[in-house]
Structure formats: structure tokens, C-alpha cells
């Protein structure tokens, strides 16, 4: 067994699709482009799809340019709070039997 085993990344294509249908978290701030699932923990670092947040292409570029902490401060967004809110909404949707894909 290697000294630093590679982290196994949790993937869920359905959840990513759900995230991509949600409005950009920086909405009303010049959103441009389709919604994408930004991984708050990079995929290379083992970040799970369940740690994704919805951003438009424009704001996704910004978060990569200035970093997560600065982005959260600039737009007054807490990624962890939003991740919990999104997961809660997804679970409620699944429990209600609604398929939004």
C-alpha cells in the first residue's frame, strides 16, 4: 500500500446535473454563460461532486482567478452553507419523487 494513497472521489452525475440547473450563486452580478458545477474542493484533491456549487461560466473563471476565500468575501457567499442548502434541496426532491432532469 502506498504511503499516500490516492483519495477516491465520489462522483454523482445526477447530482452534478441538478447543481447545473440551479442559479449561479453570484446571481445578479453580470452572470454570463451556462451554469456549471464548481467543485469547492478540487477534483484532483479528491473533491466530491457533493461539494459542488452552481456558478455561471463568468463567475467560475473569477473564482479560479482570485481564489475561493476572496470570491466568498467579494460576493458574500459561504460555500459550506450553500453546499448544505443544495444537498438538502436535492434530498427533498428525491424524497418527493420529482425527477427534474
C-alpha positions in Angstrom: 0.0 0.0 0.0 1.4 3.4 -1.0 2.4 5.9 1.8 0.0 8.4 0.4 -2.9 6.5 -1.2 -4.9 8.4 -3.8 -8.2 9.7 -2.5 -11.3 8.1 -4.0 -13.5 10.8 -5.4 -17.3 10.5 -5.0 -19.0 11.1 -8.4 -22.7 11.5 -9.0 -23.6 12.6 -12.5 -27.3 13.1 -11.5 -26.3 15.5 -8.6 -23.9 17.4 -11.0 -26.8 17.9 -13.4 -29.0 19.1 -10.5 -26.3 21.6 -9.5 -26.0 22.8 -13.1 -29.8 23.6 -13.2 -29.5 25.9 -10.1 -28.9 29.6 -10.4 -25.4 30.9 -10.1 -24.6 31.8 -6.5 -23.3 35.2 -7.6 -26.6 35.9 -9.4 -27.5 39.5 -10.3 -23.8 40.2 -10.7 -23.4 40.1 -14.5 -23.8 36.3 -15.0 -22.6 35.1 -18.4 -22.7 31.6 -19.8 -24.3 28.3 -18.8 -24.3 27.0 -15.3 -21.6 24.6 -14.2 -20.8 22.7 -11.1 -17.7 24.2 -9.4 -16.0 21.8 -7.1 -15.3 23.7 -3.8 -12.6 21.0 -3.2 -10.7 20.4 -6.5 -11.3 17.1 -8.1 -7.6 16.4 -8.1 -7.6 16.7 -4.3 -10.4 14.2 -4.1 -13.3 16.7 -4.1 -16.6 15.0 -4.4 -19.4 16.1 -6.7 -21.4 16.6 -3.5 -19.2 19.5 -2.7 -20.2 21.3 -5.9 -21.8 24.7 -6.2 -23.5 26.3 -9.1 -21.7 29.1 -10.9 -22.1 30.6 -14.4 -19.0 30.4 -16.7 -18.1 34.0 -15.9 -18.1 33.6 -12.1 -16.4 30.2 -12.4 -13.5 31.9 -14.1 -13.4 34.6 -11.4 -13.3 32.0 -8.5 -10.3 30.4 -10.2 -8.6 33.8 -10.7 -9.0 35.2 -7.2 -9.4 32.0 -5.1 -12.3 30.6 -3.1 -11.8 32.7 0.1 -11.6 36.0 -1.8 -14.6 35.0 -4.0 -16.7 34.2 -1.0 -15.8 37.5 0.6 -16.4 39.5 -2.6 -19.9 38.1 -3.2 -20.8 37.5 0.5 -21.3 33.7 -0.1 -20.4 30.9 2.2 -19.7 27.8 0.2 -20.3 25.4 3.1 -23.7 26.9 3.9 -24.6 26.7 0.2 -23.4 23.1 -0.1 -25.7 22.1 2.7 -28.6 24.0 1.3 -28.1 22.4 -2.1 -27.8 18.9 -0.7 -30.9 19.4 1.4 -32.9 20.6 -1.7 -31.7 17.6 -3.7 -32.7 15.1 -0.9 -36.1 16.7 -0.6 -36.5 16.5 -4.4 -35.6 12.8 -4.4 -37.9 12.1 -1.5 -40.8 13.8 -3.2 -40.3 11.6 -6.2 -39.8 14.6 -8.6 -37.3 13.9 -11.3 -36.0 17.3 -12.6 -33.6 16.0 -15.2 
